[in-house]
Amino acid sequence: MFQKDIETMPRSQIEALQLERLKSLVKYCYDNVPFYHKRLDEAGVTPEKIKTLADIRYIPYTTKADMRDNYPFGLFAAPQKDIVRIHASSGTTGKPTVVGYTAGDLDMWSDCMARLVMAAGADENTIVQICFGYGLFTGALGLHYGLEKIGATVVPSSSGNTEKQIMLMKDFGTTALVSTPSYAQYIGELAREKGVLGDLKLELGLFGSEGCTIEMRNAVEKTLGLFATDNYGMSELNGPGVSGECRERCGMHINEDHFLAEIIDPETGEVLPRGSEGELVVTTLTKRGMPVLRYRTKDITRIDCETCACGRTFARMEKPKGRSDDMLKIRGVNVFPSQIETVLMGFEEIAPHYQLVLTRENFSDRLEIKVELADGYTHLLDNFPQLEELHARITKELKIVLGISTKLTLMGSKTLERFQGKAKRIVDLRK
């Protein structure tokens, strides 16, 4: 463990530390962020009102809309002279969300990442190739500094030029890969096509930036012959490093000394009892450049506070089953893309490449699922009876899991677009 005394604290000690830091944070936000000063006054919340962890319920939620409304620096708590780095989201749906870091924030961030990469199995002997894009995106630099902190050798290859990525992996003896799971799968497929897959020495995958079901993870592990782990974070909270899997892979350990997590009902905003499934809400307990009170992540998960078999006592969050704003509503039925992925990856004839196309016909929504056949099964395209039999089996399983009928289109290898970053699975043509 990177910080064993912290990562194995008793639950009572964790919660006492969280309460101490929450009290300090509320006062810090009240005194230094005009947005929070006004918001807390309107809610009748003074710093003195926070006497227990449960009192966090009095604090209003922060949303992505609040961040966009205060673009670019309206939520910063530290003066510009103390801000040493700025990151931002892509802003593909409007103004980006901008976050600022003090030197202390960056040190805390690298500590959080160091804990998680060590929990996943990285150490000073690991050679890590980072295939996230470097820039305003938080993913690459977040993992970069955490990996360097534990003494790992970092290859900052960034994203793109996949053939060169594979050459570097082979020549440098890369043992760990940082990327999205979909890009890792593409790397494996191209390496196999080039006849060099057996020359790679990959042992560990540190994946993130997009959802990854267990079935998709198994597919990537089979292709690349590595042990894959998932980590969680978002730029609004810090970047990657909020939580991540250990070798037990029974949930993602939350760095609870820096992040206070709650589960709420996404419809009512009511805080749910421990162990319930709902929307994850996170408060950044120690961030000083841009602290965040009760940020609604939109991710659907649940939290387990029992001690893990690895010895870590930090609570674990389940892999998010999806985002509440990614949930598809088809003819009155709620559908998560992760449900579809789980079904598709259960068929060995199917490759881990798919696309969900939404259309509207006669005022009714339609969902088409396009998916590629796996290598070794593309011959089915020329064998109609076998193709129909496979089509019927998958369609039946999809209807059982989703509760609605969908259109399924089986396609040849390399038909769908490949992505070097986060995969774009959903194409919404309803508008």
Phi, psi and omega per residue, in radians:
M1 nan 2.595 -3.120
F2 -1.319 -0.739 3.122
Q3 -2.373 1.318 -2.981
K4 -1.009 -0.699 -3.089
D5 -1.105 -0.540 3.117
I6 -1.464 -0.766 -3.033
E7 -1.264 -0.180 3.130
T8 -2.109 0.373 3.113
M9 -1.057 2.514 3.029
P10 -1.070 2.631 -3.109
R11 -0.947 -0.716 -3.121
S12 -1.101 -0.651 -3.140
Q13 -1.249 -0.675 3.092
I14 -1.038 -0.832 -3.069
E15 -1.218 -0.575 3.079
A16 -1.150 -0.710 3.113
L17 -1.162 -0.732 3.115
Q18 -1.056 -0.743 -3.132
L19 -1.129 -0.773 3.109
E20 -1.018 -0.778 -3.098
R21 -1.300 -0.563 3.096
L22 -1.129 -0.782 3.107
K23 -1.012 -0.799 -3.139
S24 -1.117 -0.699 -3.108
L25 -1.142 -0.774 -3.121
V26 -1.054 -0.757 3.103
K27 -1.128 -0.710 -3.128
Y28 -1.099 -0.778 3.119
C29 -1.154 -0.735 -3.126
Y30 -1.068 -0.679 -3.061
D31 -1.463 -0.401 -2.943
N32 -2.128 -0.182 -3.121
V33 -2.165 1.854 -3.118
P34 -0.933 -0.642 3.111
F35 -1.013 -0.844 -3.113
Y36 -1.260 -0.613 3.098
H37 -1.002 -0.834 -3.137
K38 -1.171 -0.775 -3.100
R39 -1.108 -0.752 -3.136
L40 -1.207 -0.678 3.089
D41 -1.070 -0.753 -3.132
E42 -1.101 -0.550 3.141
A43 -1.537 -0.048 -3.124
G44 1.237 0.521 -3.109
V45 -1.900 2.072 2.994
T46 -1.831 2.769 3.104
P47 -0.956 -0.556 -3.106
E48 -1.234 -0.276 -3.106
K49 -1.286 -0.330 -3.105
I50 -1.501 1.753 -3.124
K51 -1.971 -0.388 3.095
T52 -2.388 2.886 3.093
L53 -1.069 -0.582 -3.138
A54 -1.119 -0.391 -3.124
D55 -1.226 -0.132 3.079
I56 -1.062 -0.386 -3.113
R57 -1.091 -0.347 3.136
Y58 -1.344 -0.316 -3.069
I59 -1.443 2.271 3.124
P60 -1.123 2.702 3.097
Y61 -1.290 2.690 2.975
T62 -1.900 2.408 -3.112
T63 -2.155 2.948 3.085
K64 -1.067 -0.600 3.110
A65 -1.067 -0.664 3.096
D66 -1.069 -0.693 -3.125
M67 -1.184 -0.702 3.130
R68 -1.212 -0.626 3.125
D69 -1.162 -0.422 -3.120
N70 -1.853 0.340 3.114
Y71 -1.067 2.433 -0.067
P72 -1.649 -0.545 -2.955
F73 -2.052 0.288 -3.030
G74 -1.155 -0.335 3.135
L75 -1.777 0.055 3.116
F76 -1.207 2.421 3.131
A77 -1.803 -0.382 -3.116
A78 -1.739 2.627 3.091
P79 -1.162 2.760 -3.068
Q80 -0.982 -0.613 -3.109
K81 -1.107 -0.361 3.141
D82 -1.703 -0.128 3.107
I83 -1.495 2.038 -3.073
V84 -1.813 -0.185 3.076
R85 -2.699 2.594 3.057
I86 -2.203 2.319 3.000
H87 -2.119 2.908 3.124
A88 -2.731 2.703 3.046
S89 -1.315 3.044 -3.079
S90 -1.183 -0.515 3.139
G91 1.195 0.519 -3.084
T92 -1.219 -0.358 -3.137
T93 -1.947 0.341 -3.132
G94 2.594 -2.740 3.092
K95 -1.084 2.455 3.109
P96 -1.236 2.740 2.989
T97 -1.537 2.221 -3.032
V98 -1.875 2.393 3.134
V99 -2.277 2.521 -3.137
G100 -2.113 2.630 -3.058
Y101 -2.269 2.359 2.924
T102 -1.483 2.977 3.089
A103 -1.035 -0.657 3.103
G104 -1.147 -0.636 3.098
D105 -1.087 -0.744 -3.129
L106 -1.142 -0.644 3.117
D107 -1.170 -0.742 3.085
M108 -1.076 -0.755 -3.128
W109 -1.049 -0.795 -3.122
S110 -1.186 -0.583 3.049
D111 -1.089 -0.796 3.142
C112 -1.040 -0.785 -3.130
M113 -1.192 -0.658 3.123
A114 -1.039 -0.747 3.097
R115 -1.018 -0.812 -3.015
L116 -1.248 -0.684 -3.132
V117 -1.238 -0.566 3.056
M118 -1.211 -0.678 3.101
A119 -1.075 -0.558 3.140
A120 -1.367 -0.318 3.094
G121 2.133 0.052 3.108
A122 -1.409 2.644 3.068
D123 -2.651 -2.914 -3.065
E124 -1.185 -0.259 3.127
N125 -1.596 -0.072 -3.070
T126 -1.390 2.364 3.010
I127 -1.860 1.976 -2.973
V128 -1.940 2.215 3.066
Q129 -1.785 2.084 -3.104
I130 -1.693 1.937 -3.107
C131 -1.844 0.455 2.916
F132 -1.539 2.644 3.070
G133 -1.246 2.337 3.070
Y134 -1.501 2.487 -3.126
G135 2.627 -2.504 -3.132
L136 -1.177 -0.435 3.069
F137 -1.066 2.351 -3.037
T138 -1.386 -0.347 -2.948
G139 -1.038 -0.865 -3.024
A140 -1.125 -0.934 -3.069
L141 -1.203 -0.553 3.106
G142 -1.045 -0.880 3.118
L143 -1.220 -0.632 -3.118
H144 -0.939 -0.948 -3.060
Y145 -1.257 -0.568 3.074
G146 -1.147 -0.716 3.125
L147 -1.180 -0.720 3.099
E148 -1.123 -0.574 -3.111
K149 -1.117 -0.519 3.120
I150 -1.590 0.018 3.092
G151 1.598 0.128 3.106
A152 -1.197 2.707 3.061
T153 -1.552 2.117 -3.052
V154 -1.829 2.257 3.036
V155 -1.892 1.755 -3.058
P156 -1.457 1.176 -3.010
S157 -1.339 -0.231 -3.125
S158 1.090 -2.916 -3.073
S159 -1.751 2.868 3.076
G160 1.629 2.992 3.123
N161 0.858 1.124 -3.001
T162 -1.069 -0.638 3.123
E163 -1.077 -0.685 3.098
K164 -1.211 -0.647 3.083
Q165 -0.977 -0.800 -3.118
I166 -1.152 -0.697 3.103
M167 -1.050 -0.781 3.137
L168 -1.123 -0.739 3.106
M169 -0.988 -0.770 -3.119
K170 -1.187 -0.834 -3.042
D171 -1.289 -0.618 -3.109
F172 -1.528 -0.179 -3.081
G173 1.204 0.652 -3.132
T174 -0.955 2.288 -3.128
T175 -1.918 -0.242 3.126
A176 -2.407 2.537 -3.093
L177 -2.151 2.261 3.002
V178 -1.875 2.077 -3.138
S179 -2.968 3.137 2.913
T180 -1.318 2.668 3.104
P181 -1.079 -0.616 -3.130
S182 -1.167 -0.647 3.110
Y183 -1.252 -0.638 3.077
A184 -1.028 -0.730 3.114
Q185 -1.093 -0.714 3.123
Y186 -1.134 -0.726 3.089
I187 -1.007 -0.796 -3.140
G188 -1.094 -0.748 -3.128
E189 -1.136 -0.725 3.140
L190 -1.206 -0.674 3.104
A191 -1.097 -0.689 3.089
R192 -1.141 -0.726 3.121
E193 -1.093 -0.620 -3.138
K194 -1.444 -0.107 3.110
G195 1.373 0.356 -3.092
V196 -2.071 0.111 -3.097
L197 -0.995 -0.681 -3.134
G198 -1.212 -0.249 3.138
D199 -1.519 -0.226 -3.122
L200 -1.361 2.581 -3.085
K201 -1.960 0.398 -3.096
L202 -1.081 2.320 3.122
E203 -2.123 -0.468 -2.988
L204 -2.384 2.362 3.015
G205 -1.977 2.179 3.082
L206 -1.914 1.561 -2.957
F207 -1.745 2.721 3.115
G208 -3.073 -2.963 3.070
S209 1.375 -0.300 3.061
E210 -2.562 2.732 3.126
G211 -1.086 2.571 -3.139
C212 -2.520 1.898 3.083
T213 -1.255 2.856 3.094
I214 -1.046 -0.639 -3.126
E215 -1.152 -0.714 3.084
M216 -1.155 -0.728 3.096
R217 -1.018 -0.758 3.134
N218 -1.079 -0.657 3.137
A219 -1.132 -0.755 3.135
V220 -1.143 -0.739 3.119
E221 -1.057 -0.717 3.142
K222 -1.136 -0.702 -3.113
T223 -1.212 -0.814 -3.019
L224 -1.709 -0.202 3.127
G225 1.178 0.665 3.139
L226 -2.183 3.081 3.065
F227 -1.801 2.058 -3.012
A228 -1.780 2.387 3.049
T229 -2.232 2.819 -3.092
D230 -2.089 2.515 3.010
N231 -2.271 2.808 -2.984
Y232 -2.310 2.496 3.043
G233 3.073 3.093 3.055
M234 -2.741 2.678 -3.038
S235 -1.019 -0.613 -3.102
E236 -1.057 -0.470 -3.080
L237 -1.721 -0.456 -3.123
N238 2.852 -0.603 -2.950
G239 2.117 -2.832 3.063
P240 -1.088 2.717 3.132
G241 2.061 -0.089 3.062
V242 -1.162 -0.772 3.125
S243 -2.721 2.859 3.119
G244 -2.950 2.823 -3.082
E245 -1.440 2.529 2.936
C246 -1.658 -3.000 -3.099
R247 -1.205 -0.314 3.112
E248 -1.299 -0.455 3.137
R249 0.876 0.864 3.110
C250 -2.074 0.720 -3.088
G251 2.121 2.840 -3.103
M252 -1.788 2.066 -3.130
H253 -1.127 2.199 3.109
I254 -1.538 2.300 3.055
N255 -1.278 1.425 -2.932
E256 -1.242 -0.300 3.073
D257 -1.295 -0.264 3.127
H258 -2.018 -0.317 -3.085
F259 -2.357 2.200 3.095
L260 -1.771 2.045 -3.042
A261 -1.850 2.472 3.041
E262 -2.283 2.800 3.009
I263 -2.087 2.220 -3.124
I264 -2.197 2.821 2.986
D265 -1.276 2.078 -3.071
P266 -1.123 -0.361 -3.131
E267 -1.508 -0.790 -3.044
T268 -1.720 -0.358 -3.065
G269 1.424 0.054 -3.135
E270 -1.229 2.373 3.064
V271 -1.229 2.278 -3.073
L272 -1.703 2.706 3.125
P273 -1.085 2.716 3.131
R274 -0.986 2.321 -3.128
G275 1.683 -0.160 -3.133
S276 -1.368 2.695 3.029
E277 -1.603 2.396 3.132
G278 -3.132 -2.833 -3.113
E279 -1.462 2.356 3.124
L280 -1.376 2.279 3.058
V281 -2.117 2.322 -3.043
V282 -2.259 2.383 3.015
T283 -1.970 2.284 3.141
T284 -1.521 1.814 -2.971
L285 -1.267 -0.480 -2.984
T286 -2.151 -0.023 -3.108
K287 -1.292 2.369 -3.058
R288 -2.013 -0.459 3.110
G289 -1.168 -0.871 3.082
M290 -2.525 1.461 3.117
P291 -1.239 2.689 -3.132
V292 -2.313 2.236 3.099
L293 -1.718 2.102 2.986
R294 0.886 1.107 -3.132
Y295 -1.415 2.215 3.120
R296 -1.432 1.922 -3.047
T297 -1.410 -0.383 -3.039
K298 1.314 -0.027 3.142
D299 -1.485 2.357 -3.105
I300 -1.701 2.110 -3.087
T301 -2.760 -2.998 2.988
R302 -2.496 2.838 -3.050
I303 -2.139 2.354 3.116
D304 -2.023 2.138 -3.088
C305 -1.694 0.039 3.129
E306 -1.223 2.598 3.105
T307 -1.091 2.362 -3.124
C308 -1.375 2.755 3.096
A309 -1.092 -0.364 3.130
C310 -1.336 -0.191 -3.139
G311 1.762 -0.218 3.127
R312 -1.321 2.448 -3.079
T313 -1.788 -0.166 3.092
F314 -1.042 2.464 3.122
A315 -1.036 2.677 3.142
R316 -2.055 2.364 3.043
M317 -1.784 2.448 3.061
E318 -1.151 2.700 2.989
K319 -0.932 2.246 3.118
P320 -0.986 2.311 3.127
K321 -1.343 -0.170 3.130
G322 2.712 3.070 3.077
R323 -1.763 2.483 -3.133
S324 -1.062 -0.500 3.115
D325 -1.561 -0.072 3.014
D326 -1.670 -0.182 -3.127
M327 -1.089 2.314 3.133
L328 -1.674 2.348 3.081
K329 -1.900 1.859 -3.085
I330 -1.996 1.982 3.139
R331 0.862 0.776 3.066
G332 1.462 -0.002 -3.108
V333 -1.886 2.313 3.098
N334 -1.415 2.199 -3.107
V335 -2.241 2.226 3.036
F336 -1.736 2.375 3.084
P337 -0.942 -0.552 -3.134
S338 -1.110 -0.541 3.089
Q339 -1.126 -0.720 3.136
I340 -1.153 -0.759 -3.141
E341 -1.057 -0.725 3.136
T342 -1.051 -0.745 3.120
V343 -1.136 -0.875 -3.060
L344 -1.061 -0.736 -3.095
M345 -1.275 -0.107 3.074
G346 -1.432 -0.048 3.132
F347 -1.958 2.091 -3.099
E348 -1.139 -0.336 -3.135
E349 -1.346 -0.143 -3.026
I350 -1.864 2.363 3.061
A351 -1.470 2.742 -3.125
P352 -1.412 0.850 3.092
H353 -2.352 2.057 -3.091
Y354 -2.582 2.869 3.124
Q355 -2.511 2.438 -3.138
L356 -1.913 2.069 -3.089
V357 -1.953 2.103 -3.126
L358 -1.782 2.261 3.082
T359 -2.348 2.986 3.096
R360 -2.307 2.161 3.133
E361 -2.217 2.215 3.130
N362 0.910 0.795 3.093
F363 1.143 0.303 3.130
S364 -2.177 2.365 -3.133
D365 -1.305 2.528 3.104
R366 -2.256 2.494 3.106
L367 -2.093 2.126 3.028
E368 -1.901 2.286 3.118
I369 -1.893 1.959 3.094
K370 -1.727 2.256 -3.095
V371 -2.525 2.515 -3.126
E372 -1.529 2.581 2.978
L373 -1.315 2.552 3.141
A374 -1.282 2.756 3.034
D375 -0.990 2.372 -3.101
G376 1.689 -0.158 -3.132
Y377 -2.202 0.072 -3.131
T378 -1.178 -0.304 3.101
H379 -1.121 -0.311 -3.141
L380 -1.116 -0.403 3.115
L381 -1.101 -0.369 3.122
D382 -1.791 0.082 -3.141
N383 -2.190 1.531 -2.988
F384 -1.010 -0.784 -3.132
P385 -1.044 -0.752 3.135
Q386 -1.208 -0.655 3.118
L387 -1.123 -0.735 3.118
E388 -1.125 -0.653 -3.140
E389 -1.148 -0.762 3.101
L390 -1.132 -0.762 3.129
H391 -1.009 -0.746 -3.125
A392 -1.157 -0.708 -3.130
R393 -1.132 -0.785 -3.124
I394 -1.180 -0.761 -3.131
T395 -1.055 -0.701 3.126
K396 -1.112 -0.785 -3.119
E397 -1.161 -0.670 3.093
L398 -1.073 -0.725 -3.130
K399 -1.175 -0.660 3.117
I400 -1.094 -0.781 -3.068
V401 -1.335 -0.739 -3.047
L402 -1.523 -0.501 -3.111
G403 1.471 0.132 3.094
I404 -2.454 2.814 3.066
S405 -1.492 2.499 3.113
T406 -2.317 2.807 3.038
K407 -1.593 2.220 -3.127
L408 -1.968 2.237 3.104
T409 -2.100 2.037 3.110
L410 -1.585 2.270 -3.000
M411 -2.199 2.848 3.124
G412 -1.298 2.963 -3.128
S413 -1.103 2.476 3.079
K414 1.078 0.499 3.105
T415 -1.441 -0.700 -3.104
L416 -1.502 2.697 -3.122
E417 -1.150 2.484 3.039
R418 -1.744 2.585 -3.086
F419 -2.138 2.414 3.127
Q420 -1.589 -0.191 3.042
G421 -2.105 -2.396 3.139
K422 -1.214 2.237 -3.112
A423 -1.196 2.424 3.084
K424 -1.759 1.662 -3.007
R425 -1.486 -0.484 -2.970
I426 -1.872 2.245 3.038
V427 -2.062 1.925 -3.078
D428 -1.758 1.872 -3.125
L429 -1.805 0.215 -3.056
R430 -1.223 -0.322 -3.128
K431 -1.758 nan nan
